[in-house]
């Protein structure tokens, strides 16, 4: 964070100093909510959670070097006491962002947010000091903490914004007002909470409504291939830039193809020229993500050569998103278990199918180890059934549906599509899937593991990659 005195912070958040001998002492380290991350010069934000109350760790963090605690009550050590810790954190982030000279880039969408954010961070990082959302910390706590990690040297602040209802993105954009706003897509993630795709579009469009006008430098970057996103151009005063495979897109891809290992290659066209790109990521769905990142970078002054070079060198920054690792015995494990919704599940299955062409050449098979997609409401049965059917249509060799009712729906979809034999099975839990796979996998096989975060299927991928007692070597990530 930029250095601020405790007196300044108290004024910015409307707080009351308690047990602070010297209000001129400055916070020079990070703002943290995890007591284990507190260190010299830091500010600890005390949240009262379901399992632990941060206030109980106040003495510990100050002992570790924290300057003070942002708290809801006096804690016996230097503290700034506020009525609402979350709102105070947001107010501090807003004040710090206003003092920074950084360009704020915000993005949202139903699928691909984290992968696209990681691409934007790496591309802009080649152009200047960049701070970005770690992982998927895209809510009312994670977003201000990310913003507060920026310093005076930060040139770009790239922020992922999530939403579980109308008004959420409006609130986040109010904390860190963006100059560039990117909307990727409108899908069915969290549709059970929103009530429908139109309501999701209403919520996602709050981002472009928050942008400054074109005359003030506001830029709305919209997916030309998604009608609900493209329609958001009527909801903003910012200048609109379109990306996609549509011929009307300002930034578009041509000659899209996949390498034998499933990595996308295409010709990137921008208003200032074109260049060829081959991504290190897996799956054709990353083409759209890359185009979105290219559109942001182009609008912020990067040349097409710089963009293409940075995209071609970019990798995965966040764990368990199409994380591809080849074991010493030739089995490839694709850990995409961080989260799942119908759009991302389809994209992952298509990526697996593409990787299967290389697997079949060496006698391997493709395995889809899938679990439930959460928060789909009334659409849950139909969406799980459709994913099971898609696995069969894509000629995935083996479907392993893991879990309870939703997994049974996945298996039912595959069965009804024509998977009547051993091509698809339903197992009770992650351990049952591990036991099955350990006995069945052979060199050349490719295994995709994917489900909503709450299902915990990363256990399967991690177990398949662990060094075992038989002396398998450590896996090598591609």
ROPAMAR-469968 format. One record per residue (C-alpha): residue number from 1; residue in one letter; x negated, z, y. Coordinates in Angstrom, 3 decimals. Layout:
<pts>
{pt NUM, A, {X, Z, Y}}
...
</pts>
This chain:
<pts>
{pt 1, X, {0.000, 0.000, 0.000}}
{pt 2, X, {-1.076, -0.414, 3.594}}
{pt 3, X, {-2.406, 2.934, 4.816}}
{pt 4, X, {0.243, 5.131, 6.477}}
{pt 5, X, {0.188, 8.772, 7.511}}
{pt 6, X, {2.662, 11.230, 6.045}}
{pt 7, X, {4.149, 11.632, 9.509}}
{pt 8, X, {4.716, 7.868, 9.741}}
{pt 9, X, {6.278, 7.743, 6.285}}
{pt 10, X, {8.595, 10.644, 7.046}}
{pt 11, X, {9.745, 8.876, 10.206}}
{pt 12, X, {10.281, 5.553, 8.400}}
{pt 13, X, {12.424, 7.063, 5.630}}
{pt 14, X, {14.216, 9.694, 7.689}}
{pt 15, X, {12.599, 12.490, 5.687}}
{pt 16, X, {11.658, 16.091, 6.385}}
{pt 17, X, {8.048, 17.225, 5.809}}
{pt 18, X, {7.667, 20.288, 3.566}}
{pt 19, X, {4.451, 22.179, 2.798}}
{pt 20, X, {2.364, 19.525, 4.561}}
{pt 21, X, {-0.545, 21.217, 6.382}}
{pt 22, X, {-1.718, 18.024, 8.066}}
{pt 23, X, {0.898, 15.277, 8.710}}
{pt 24, X, {-1.871, 12.908, 9.816}}
{pt 25, X, {-3.205, 12.649, 6.244}}
{pt 26, X, {-2.733, 9.076, 5.072}}
{pt 27, X, {-1.490, 7.536, 1.878}}
{pt 28, X, {-4.213, 5.063, 0.943}}
{pt 29, X, {-3.444, 4.559, -2.746}}
{pt 30, X, {-0.461, 3.199, -4.671}}
{pt 31, X, {3.138, 4.385, -4.583}}
{pt 32, X, {4.058, 5.395, -8.137}}
{pt 33, X, {7.009, 6.847, -10.051}}
{pt 34, X, {5.104, 7.571, -13.273}}
{pt 35, X, {3.125, 10.812, -12.993}}
{pt 36, X, {0.445, 9.357, -15.285}}
{pt 37, X, {-0.329, 6.711, -12.649}}
{pt 38, X, {-0.888, 9.189, -9.813}}
{pt 39, X, {-4.410, 9.264, -8.425}}
{pt 40, X, {-6.409, 9.841, -5.261}}
{pt 41, X, {-4.506, 8.817, -2.137}}
{pt 42, X, {-1.257, 7.980, -3.934}}
{pt 43, X, {2.353, 8.827, -3.093}}
{pt 44, X, {4.502, 10.006, -6.017}}
{pt 45, X, {8.219, 9.180, -5.982}}
{pt 46, X, {10.208, 11.831, -7.849}}
{pt 47, X, {13.282, 10.496, -9.625}}
{pt 48, X, {15.566, 12.705, -11.685}}
{pt 49, X, {16.203, 10.737, -14.882}}
{pt 50, X, {18.164, 11.358, -18.044}}
{pt 51, X, {15.128, 12.506, -20.009}}
{pt 52, X, {12.812, 13.898, -17.346}}
{pt 53, X, {12.884, 15.010, -13.723}}
{pt 54, X, {9.964, 13.757, -11.659}}
{pt 55, X, {10.183, 16.840, -9.459}}
{pt 56, X, {8.880, 18.895, -12.393}}
{pt 57, X, {5.580, 16.960, -12.245}}
{pt 58, X, {4.943, 17.494, -8.527}}
{pt 59, X, {2.110, 20.015, -8.917}}
{pt 60, X, {0.504, 17.864, -11.620}}
{pt 61, X, {0.385, 14.688, -9.504}}
{pt 62, X, {-0.970, 16.494, -6.448}}
{pt 63, X, {-3.610, 18.005, -8.700}}
{pt 64, X, {-4.494, 14.467, -9.754}}
{pt 65, X, {-5.040, 13.466, -6.120}}
{pt 66, X, {-1.634, 12.383, -4.869}}
{pt 67, X, {-1.275, 13.009, -1.136}}
{pt 68, X, {2.384, 13.994, -1.338}}
{pt 69, X, {5.693, 13.625, -3.189}}
{pt 70, X, {8.770, 11.742, -1.999}}
{pt 71, X, {11.430, 14.130, -3.247}}
{pt 72, X, {15.058, 15.220, -3.066}}
{pt 73, X, {14.105, 18.885, -2.670}}
{pt 74, X, {11.068, 21.038, -1.793}}
{pt 75, X, {8.658, 21.203, -4.737}}
{pt 76, X, {6.023, 23.708, -3.634}}
{pt 77, X, {3.411, 21.072, -2.796}}
{pt 78, X, {3.194, 18.561, 0.096}}
{pt 79, X, {6.453, 16.608, 0.079}}
{pt 80, X, {8.683, 14.411, 2.201}}
{pt 81, X, {12.207, 15.518, 1.373}}
{pt 82, X, {15.052, 13.008, 1.675}}
{pt 83, X, {18.744, 12.953, 0.835}}
{pt 84, X, {18.464, 9.907, -1.453}}
{pt 85, X, {15.089, 9.124, -3.038}}
{pt 86, X, {16.043, 5.589, -4.082}}
{pt 87, X, {17.236, 4.611, -0.623}}
{pt 88, X, {14.175, 6.205, 0.961}}
{pt 89, X, {11.939, 4.170, -1.328}}
{pt 90, X, {13.801, 1.028, -0.270}}
{pt 91, X, {13.481, 1.918, 3.408}}
{pt 92, X, {9.745, 2.417, 3.015}}
{pt 93, X, {9.401, -0.945, 1.280}}
{pt 94, X, {11.384, -2.670, 4.033}}
{pt 95, X, {9.189, -1.135, 6.726}}
{pt 96, X, {5.953, -2.059, 4.947}}
{pt 97, X, {7.060, -5.653, 4.283}}
{pt 98, X, {7.954, -6.045, 7.970}}
{pt 99, X, {4.415, -4.990, 8.897}}
{pt 100, X, {2.765, -7.364, 6.444}}
{pt 101, X, {1.898, -10.925, 7.348}}
{pt 102, X, {2.701, -12.047, 3.796}}
{pt 103, X, {5.180, -14.779, 2.881}}
{pt 104, X, {7.885, -13.289, 0.672}}
{pt 105, X, {9.046, -15.537, -2.172}}
{pt 106, X, {12.086, -14.287, -4.098}}
{pt 107, X, {13.581, -15.804, -7.225}}
{pt 108, X, {16.556, -15.222, -9.465}}
{pt 109, X, {18.423, -16.914, -12.291}}
{pt 110, X, {20.056, -16.223, -15.620}}
{pt 111, X, {17.065, -17.279, -17.720}}
{pt 112, X, {13.378, -17.917, -17.165}}
{pt 113, X, {12.878, -15.596, -14.182}}
{pt 114, X, {9.862, -13.774, -15.531}}
{pt 115, X, {8.119, -16.865, -16.914}}
{pt 116, X, {8.662, -18.716, -13.636}}
{pt 117, X, {7.526, -15.750, -11.580}}
{pt 118, X, {4.344, -15.626, -13.634}}
{pt 119, X, {3.743, -19.338, -13.008}}
{pt 120, X, {4.346, -19.001, -9.262}}
{pt 121, X, {1.990, -16.017, -9.105}}
{pt 122, X, {-0.805, -17.941, -10.821}}
{pt 123, X, {-0.328, -21.115, -8.778}}
{pt 124, X, {-0.134, -19.314, -5.420}}
{pt 125, X, {-2.958, -17.033, -6.535}}
{pt 126, X, {-5.210, -20.088, -6.421}}
{pt 127, X, {-4.253, -20.481, -2.756}}
{pt 128, X, {-4.542, -16.909, -1.500}}
{pt 129, X, {-4.219, -13.210, -2.425}}
{pt 130, X, {-0.891, -12.797, -4.233}}
{pt 131, X, {1.120, -9.782, -5.386}}
{pt 132, X, {3.937, -10.258, -7.869}}
{pt 133, X, {6.511, -8.340, -9.886}}
{pt 134, X, {4.881, -6.909, -13.031}}
{pt 135, X, {6.880, -7.699, -16.156}}
{pt 136, X, {10.592, -7.558, -15.400}}
{pt 137, X, {10.620, -4.714, -12.857}}
{pt 138, X, {13.216, -6.553, -10.811}}
{pt 139, X, {15.743, -3.858, -9.909}}
{pt 140, X, {16.343, -1.458, -7.031}}
{pt 141, X, {13.353, 0.684, -8.064}}
{pt 142, X, {10.905, -1.850, -9.491}}
{pt 143, X, {11.234, -4.295, -6.597}}
{pt 144, X, {10.315, -1.881, -3.775}}
{pt 145, X, {7.468, -0.450, -5.850}}
{pt 146, X, {6.088, -3.984, -6.228}}
{pt 147, X, {6.441, -4.653, -2.502}}
{pt 148, X, {4.614, -1.414, -1.721}}
{pt 149, X, {1.644, -2.520, -3.826}}
{pt 150, X, {0.873, -5.232, -1.254}}
{pt 151, X, {-1.996, -4.702, 1.168}}
{pt 152, X, {-3.117, -6.107, 4.490}}
{pt 153, X, {-4.923, -8.877, 2.585}}
{pt 154, X, {-1.832, -10.025, 0.693}}
{pt 155, X, {-0.846, -13.578, 1.592}}
{pt 156, X, {2.060, -14.082, -0.831}}
{pt 157, X, {4.522, -11.555, -2.224}}
{pt 158, X, {6.405, -12.989, -5.221}}
{pt 159, X, {9.451, -10.941, -6.187}}
{pt 160, X, {11.789, -11.370, -9.143}}
{pt 161, X, {15.352, -10.227, -8.439}}
{pt 162, X, {17.783, -9.288, -11.192}}
{pt 163, X, {21.478, -8.517, -10.933}}
{pt 164, X, {24.186, -6.939, -13.064}}
{pt 165, X, {26.938, -7.439, -10.537}}
{pt 166, X, {27.938, -8.916, -7.216}}
{pt 167, X, {26.068, -7.322, -4.313}}
{pt 168, X, {22.908, -6.390, -6.223}}
{pt 169, X, {20.779, -9.300, -5.003}}
{pt 170, X, {22.108, -8.904, -1.473}}
{pt 171, X, {20.832, -5.315, -1.570}}
{pt 172, X, {17.413, -6.299, -2.936}}
{pt 173, X, {17.010, -9.106, -0.417}}
{pt 174, X, {17.777, -6.593, 2.311}}
{pt 175, X, {14.836, -4.464, 1.178}}
{pt 176, X, {12.335, -7.323, 1.112}}
{pt 177, X, {13.731, -10.188, 3.221}}
{pt 178, X, {12.448, -13.452, 1.706}}
{pt 179, X, {11.449, -16.593, 3.556}}
{pt 180, X, {11.536, -18.673, 0.372}}
{pt 181, X, {14.381, -18.217, -2.101}}
{pt 182, X, {14.480, -19.861, -5.540}}
{pt 183, X, {17.501, -20.013, -7.871}}
{pt 184, X, {16.672, -21.260, -11.357}}
{pt 185, X, {19.990, -21.502, -13.171}}
{pt 186, X, {23.381, -19.947, -13.830}}
{pt 187, X, {23.909, -19.143, -17.496}}
{pt 188, X, {25.651, -16.539, -19.601}}
{pt 189, X, {23.198, -13.627, -19.474}}
{pt 190, X, {25.193, -10.413, -18.777}}
{pt 191, X, {28.426, -12.434, -18.739}}
{pt 192, X, {30.194, -9.469, -20.280}}
{pt 193, X, {29.416, -7.444, -17.158}}
{pt 194, X, {30.051, -10.209, -14.611}}
{pt 195, X, {33.230, -11.620, -16.166}}
{pt 196, X, {32.346, -15.329, -15.994}}
{pt 197, X, {29.799, -17.933, -14.894}}
{pt 198, X, {31.511, -18.354, -11.512}}
{pt 199, X, {30.958, -14.660, -10.812}}
{pt 200, X, {27.329, -14.995, -11.917}}
{pt 201, X, {26.909, -17.922, -9.518}}
{pt 202, X, {28.464, -15.845, -6.745}}
{pt 203, X, {25.905, -13.089, -7.346}}
{pt 204, X, {22.861, -15.355, -7.677}}
{pt 205, X, {23.795, -17.245, -4.526}}
{pt 206, X, {23.429, -14.093, -2.475}}
{pt 207, X, {19.715, -14.884, -2.419}}
{pt 208, X, {20.084, -18.133, -0.479}}
{pt 209, X, {22.576, -16.493, 1.875}}
{pt 210, X, {19.873, -13.962, 2.780}}
{pt 211, X, {17.336, -16.591, 3.850}}
{pt 212, X, {16.520, -17.306, 7.485}}
{pt 213, X, {17.699, -20.579, 8.986}}
{pt 214, X, {15.647, -23.742, 8.592}}
{pt 215, X, {14.517, -23.509, 12.215}}
{pt 216, X, {13.072, -20.067, 11.427}}
{pt 217, X, {11.211, -21.276, 8.331}}
{pt 218, X, {13.773, -20.461, 5.650}}
{pt 219, X, {13.509, -22.534, 2.447}}
{pt 220, X, {16.037, -22.558, -0.399}}
{pt 221, X, {14.681, -24.082, -3.603}}
{pt 222, X, {17.519, -25.051, -5.965}}
{pt 223, X, {17.797, -26.552, -9.440}}
{pt 224, X, {19.145, -30.085, -9.068}}
{pt 225, X, {20.056, -30.165, -12.773}}
{pt 226, X, {22.429, -27.163, -12.609}}
{pt 227, X, {25.678, -27.973, -10.752}}
{pt 228, X, {26.433, -24.307, -9.979}}
{pt 229, X, {22.990, -23.842, -8.464}}
{pt 230, X, {22.997, -27.113, -6.583}}
{pt 231, X, {26.322, -26.159, -4.989}}
{pt 232, X, {24.605, -23.162, -3.382}}
{pt 233, X, {23.186, -25.542, -0.770}}
{pt 234, X, {26.480, -25.027, 1.081}}
{pt 235, X, {25.864, -21.272, 1.228}}
{pt 236, X, {22.581, -21.263, 3.129}}
{pt 237, X, {21.258, -22.135, 6.566}}
{pt 238, X, {17.779, -22.614, 5.140}}
{pt 239, X, {16.232, -25.990, 4.418}}
{pt 240, X, {17.142, -27.045, 0.874}}
{pt 241, X, {14.555, -28.396, -1.570}}
{pt 242, X, {15.685, -29.608, -5.000}}
{pt 243, X, {13.668, -29.498, -8.219}}
{pt 244, X, {14.473, -30.821, -11.675}}
{pt 245, X, {14.483, -33.939, -13.788}}
{pt 246, X, {17.203, -35.563, -11.698}}
{pt 247, X, {16.108, -38.629, -9.752}}
{pt 248, X, {17.450, -36.929, -6.616}}
{pt 249, X, {15.104, -33.962, -6.951}}
{pt 250, X, {12.361, -33.599, -4.346}}
{pt 251, X, {10.048, -32.181, -7.010}}
{pt 252, X, {10.678, -33.710, -10.426}}
{pt 253, X, {9.207, -34.469, -13.834}}
{pt 254, X, {8.890, -37.810, -15.557}}
{pt 255, X, {7.636, -38.812, -19.010}}
{pt 256, X, {8.284, -35.365, -20.456}}
{pt 257, X, {6.911, -34.975, -23.961}}
{pt 258, X, {5.618, -32.242, -26.251}}
{pt 259, X, {2.192, -32.049, -27.848}}
{pt 260, X, {1.950, -31.557, -31.614}}
{pt 261, X, {1.731, -27.812, -30.994}}
{pt 262, X, {4.871, -27.777, -28.816}}
{pt 263, X, {3.283, -27.624, -25.345}}
{pt 264, X, {4.989, -29.668, -22.591}}
{pt 265, X, {3.249, -32.532, -20.849}}
{pt 266, X, {4.733, -34.488, -17.936}}
{pt 267, X, {4.063, -36.318, -14.695}}
{pt 268, X, {4.730, -34.072, -11.708}}
{pt 269, X, {6.182, -35.887, -8.681}}
{pt 270, X, {6.235, -34.263, -5.241}}
{pt 271, X, {6.944, -35.678, -1.762}}
{pt 272, X, {3.179, -35.951, -1.261}}
{pt 273, X, {2.239, -37.648, -4.536}}
{pt 274, X, {2.085, -37.200, -8.288}}
{pt 275, X, {-0.229, -35.824, -10.939}}
{pt 276, X, {-0.146, -35.251, -14.708}}
{pt 277, X, {0.367, -31.741, -16.077}}
{pt 278, X, {-0.001, -30.277, -19.570}}
{pt 279, X, {1.128, -26.669, -19.817}}
{pt 280, X, {-0.452, -23.996, -21.983}}
{pt 281, X, {3.037, -22.565, -22.545}}
{pt 282, X, {5.277, -23.491, -25.473}}
{pt 283, X, {8.661, -25.203, -25.278}}
{pt 284, X, {10.237, -27.949, -23.184}}
{pt 285, X, {12.246, -25.379, -21.203}}
{pt 286, X, {9.046, -24.473, -19.346}}
{pt 287, X, {9.108, -27.872, -17.622}}
{pt 288, X, {11.939, -26.668, -15.377}}
{pt 289, X, {10.080, -23.407, -14.726}}
{pt 290, X, {6.935, -25.339, -13.828}}
{pt 291, X, {8.849, -27.630, -11.472}}
{pt 292, X, {10.305, -24.603, -9.706}}
{pt 293, X, {6.822, -23.140, -9.275}}
{pt 294, X, {5.517, -26.500, -8.053}}
{pt 295, X, {8.298, -26.750, -5.475}}
{pt 296, X, {7.438, -23.309, -4.102}}
{pt 297, X, {3.720, -24.120, -3.950}}
{pt 298, X, {4.294, -27.515, -2.328}}
{pt 299, X, {6.445, -25.995, 0.397}}
{pt 300, X, {3.733, -23.423, 1.076}}
{pt 301, X, {1.099, -26.070, 1.671}}
{pt 302, X, {-0.629, -26.708, -1.642}}
{pt 303, X, {-1.573, -30.264, -2.582}}
{pt 304, X, {-0.216, -31.893, -5.711}}
{pt 305, X, {-3.723, -31.898, -7.207}}
{pt 306, X, {-4.081, -28.151, -6.604}}
{pt 307, X, {-0.639, -27.477, -8.057}}
{pt 308, X, {-1.190, -29.585, -11.168}}
{pt 309, X, {-4.569, -27.984, -11.820}}
{pt 310, X, {-3.161, -24.460, -11.436}}
{pt 311, X, {-0.110, -25.185, -13.611}}
{pt 312, X, {-2.247, -26.688, -16.367}}
{pt 313, X, {-4.386, -23.551, -16.437}}
{pt 314, X, {-1.570, -20.995, -16.188}}
{pt 315, X, {-0.753, -18.735, -19.119}}
{pt 316, X, {1.642, -15.926, -19.942}}
{pt 317, X, {1.203, -12.803, -17.812}}
{pt 318, X, {4.090, -10.781, -19.268}}
{pt 319, X, {4.235, -9.454, -22.817}}
{pt 320, X, {6.488, -10.734, -25.587}}
{pt 321, X, {7.560, -13.969, -23.870}}
{pt 322, X, {6.745, -16.865, -26.221}}
{pt 323, X, {3.505, -15.054, -26.999}}
{pt 324, X, {1.881, -17.305, -29.620}}
{pt 325, X, {-0.745, -15.846, -31.968}}
{pt 326, X, {-2.313, -17.429, -35.026}}
{pt 327, X, {-3.324, -15.095, -37.839}}
{pt 328, X, {-6.564, -15.683, -39.739}}
{pt 329, X, {-4.535, -16.844, -42.733}}
{pt 330, X, {-2.937, -19.663, -40.724}}
{pt 331, X, {0.462, -18.067, -40.084}}
{pt 332, X, {1.543, -18.415, -36.445}}
{pt 333, X, {3.682, -15.651, -34.903}}
{pt 334, X, {5.737, -16.369, -31.769}}
{pt 335, X, {6.701, -13.055, -30.194}}
{pt 336, X, {9.573, -13.760, -27.782}}
{pt 337, X, {11.244, -10.422, -28.431}}
{pt 338, X, {11.352, -9.039, -24.894}}
{pt 339, X, {14.915, -10.189, -24.302}}
{pt 340, X, {17.467, -12.832, -25.239}}
{pt 341, X, {20.544, -14.610, -23.957}}
{pt 342, X, {22.163, -17.822, -25.206}}
{pt 343, X, {20.124, -20.080, -22.908}}
{pt 344, X, {16.760, -18.510, -23.732}}
{pt 345, X, {17.631, -18.344, -27.439}}
{pt 346, X, {18.364, -22.082, -27.512}}
{pt 347, X, {15.154, -22.830, -25.642}}
{pt 348, X, {13.110, -20.715, -28.050}}
{pt 349, X, {14.663, -22.387, -31.096}}
{pt 350, X, {13.911, -25.837, -29.682}}
{pt 351, X, {10.327, -24.748, -29.057}}
{pt 352, X, {10.101, -23.523, -32.648}}
{pt 353, X, {11.447, -26.847, -33.893}}
{pt 354, X, {8.819, -28.697, -31.850}}
{pt 355, X, {6.058, -26.496, -33.232}}
{pt 356, X, {7.443, -27.203, -36.685}}
{pt 357, X, {6.205, -30.788, -36.635}}
{pt 358, X, {2.652, -29.492, -36.699}}
{pt 359, X, {3.547, -26.856, -39.298}}
{pt 360, X, {5.074, -29.371, -41.696}}
{pt 361, X, {1.948, -31.512, -41.498}}
{pt 362, X, {0.038, -28.700, -43.250}}
{pt 363, X, {2.846, -27.705, -45.603}}
{pt 364, X, {4.185, -24.924, -43.410}}
{pt 365, X, {7.716, -23.845, -42.592}}
{pt 366, X, {9.527, -22.582, -39.509}}
{pt 367, X, {11.148, -19.139, -39.536}}
{pt 368, X, {13.647, -17.907, -36.928}}
{pt 369, X, {13.880, -14.104, -37.043}}
{pt 370, X, {16.773, -13.413, -34.688}}
{pt 371, X, {18.768, -10.385, -33.592}}
{pt 372, X, {21.668, -9.651, -31.304}}
{pt 373, X, {22.102, -10.968, -27.775}}
{pt 374, X, {23.562, -8.102, -25.749}}
{pt 375, X, {26.149, -7.954, -22.955}}
{pt 376, X, {28.068, -11.122, -23.841}}
{pt 377, X, {31.498, -9.494, -23.859}}
{pt 378, X, {34.263, -11.670, -25.275}}
{pt 379, X, {31.795, -14.541, -25.731}}
{pt 380, X, {29.623, -12.643, -28.217}}
{pt 381, X, {31.072, -13.998, -31.467}}
{pt 382, X, {31.134, -17.623, -30.303}}
{pt 383, X, {27.624, -17.489, -28.839}}
{pt 384, X, {26.027, -15.913, -31.924}}
{pt 385, X, {27.863, -18.364, -34.180}}
{pt 386, X, {26.578, -21.248, -32.042}}
{pt 387, X, {22.969, -20.049, -32.273}}
{pt 388, X, {23.208, -19.871, -36.061}}
{pt 389, X, {24.547, -23.413, -36.139}}
{pt 390, X, {21.809, -24.639, -33.798}}
{pt 391, X, {19.098, -23.266, -36.071}}
{pt 392, X, {20.473, -25.450, -38.883}}
{pt 393, X, {20.826, -28.518, -36.659}}
{pt 394, X, {17.214, -28.156, -35.542}}
{pt 395, X, {16.140, -28.073, -39.182}}
{pt 396, X, {14.612, -24.596, -38.931}}
{pt 397, X, {13.405, -23.842, -42.454}}
{pt 398, X, {14.476, -20.190, -42.667}}
{pt 399, X, {16.836, -18.063, -40.551}}
{pt 400, X, {16.525, -14.285, -40.864}}
{pt 401, X, {19.377, -12.586, -38.998}}
{pt 402, X, {18.487, -8.942, -38.300}}
{pt 403, X, {20.928, -6.128, -37.555}}
{pt 404, X, {24.635, -5.458, -37.674}}
{pt 405, X, {27.738, -7.332, -36.597}}
{pt 406, X, {26.062, -9.842, -34.273}}
{pt 407, X, {23.458, -10.713, -36.903}}
{pt 408, X, {26.262, -11.330, -39.378}}
{pt 409, X, {27.762, -13.771, -36.867}}
{pt 410, X, {24.421, -15.575, -36.616}}
{pt 411, X, {24.287, -15.901, -40.402}}
{pt 412, X, {27.928, -17.007, -40.501}}
{pt 413, X, {27.241, -19.790, -38.002}}
{pt 414, X, {24.343, -21.060, -40.099}}
{pt 415, X, {26.425, -20.869, -43.265}}
{pt 416, X, {29.319, -22.779, -41.721}}
{pt 417, X, {26.905, -25.438, -40.470}}
{pt 418, X, {25.666, -26.053, -43.983}}
{pt 419, X, {23.033, -23.406, -44.736}}
{pt 420, X, {24.502, -22.285, -48.059}}
{pt 421, X, {21.422, -21.407, -50.069}}
{pt 422, X, {18.394, -19.277, -49.285}}
{pt 423, X, {17.745, -21.023, -45.966}}
{pt 424, X, {19.463, -18.153, -44.125}}
{pt 425, X, {19.699, -14.454, -44.889}}
{pt 426, X, {21.103, -11.347, -43.216}}
{pt 427, X, {19.004, -8.167, -43.343}}
{pt 428, X, {19.914, -4.713, -42.070}}
{pt 429, X, {17.036, -3.857, -39.756}}
{pt 430, X, {13.533, -4.650, -38.531}}
{pt 431, X, {11.837, -2.977, -41.485}}
{pt 432, X, {13.859, -5.042, -43.943}}
{pt 433, X, {12.804, -8.184, -42.070}}
{pt 434, X, {9.145, -7.094, -42.184}}
{pt 435, X, {9.326, -6.471, -45.924}}
{pt 436, X, {10.930, -9.864, -46.525}}
{pt 437, X, {8.447, -11.782, -44.392}}
{pt 438, X, {5.363, -10.082, -45.812}}
{pt 439, X, {6.378, -11.273, -49.235}}
{pt 440, X, {7.318, -14.811, -48.228}}
{pt 441, X, {4.988, -16.080, -45.504}}
{pt 442, X, {2.291, -18.569, -46.382}}
{pt 443, X, {-0.446, -20.424, -44.443}}
{pt 444, X, {0.938, -22.933, -41.961}}
{pt 445, X, {4.221, -21.101, -41.381}}
{pt 446, X, {5.464, -20.521, -37.821}}
{pt 447, X, {7.591, -17.417, -37.192}}
{pt 448, X, {9.735, -16.943, -34.065}}
{pt 449, X, {10.936, -13.401, -33.340}}
{pt 450, X, {13.639, -13.030, -30.687}}
{pt 451, X, {16.497, -10.702, -29.710}}
{pt 452, X, {17.714, -8.635, -26.789}}
{pt 453, X, {15.312, -5.890, -25.733}}
{pt 454, X, {17.547, -3.103, -27.026}}
{pt 455, X, {17.195, -4.389, -30.595}}
{pt 456, X, {13.441, -3.736, -30.696}}
{pt 457, X, {12.466, -6.768, -32.782}}
{pt 458, X, {8.979, -6.740, -31.283}}
{pt 459, X, {8.308, -4.343, -34.177}}
{pt 460, X, {8.566, -7.294, -36.530}}
{pt 461, X, {6.086, -9.440, -34.615}}
{pt 462, X, {3.654, -6.575, -34.156}}
{pt 463, X, {3.817, -5.632, -37.840}}
{pt 464, X, {3.065, -9.212, -38.862}}
{pt 465, X, {-0.020, -9.204, -36.654}}
{pt 466, X, {-1.401, -5.802, -37.611}}
{pt 467, X, {-4.608, -5.624, -39.532}}
{pt 468, X, {-3.640, -4.496, -43.037}}
{pt 469, X, {-5.348, -2.713, -45.848}}
{pt 470, X, {-6.164, -5.923, -47.698}}
{pt 471, X, {-8.784, -6.738, -45.071}}
{pt 472, X, {-7.057, -9.346, -42.930}}
{pt 473, X, {-9.011, -9.979, -39.740}}
{pt 474, X, {-7.706, -9.445, -36.267}}
{pt 475, X, {-5.358, -12.161, -35.067}}
{pt 476, X, {-6.587, -14.589, -32.439}}
{pt 477, X, {-4.218, -15.437, -29.573}}
{pt 478, X, {-4.023, -19.086, -28.613}}
</pts>
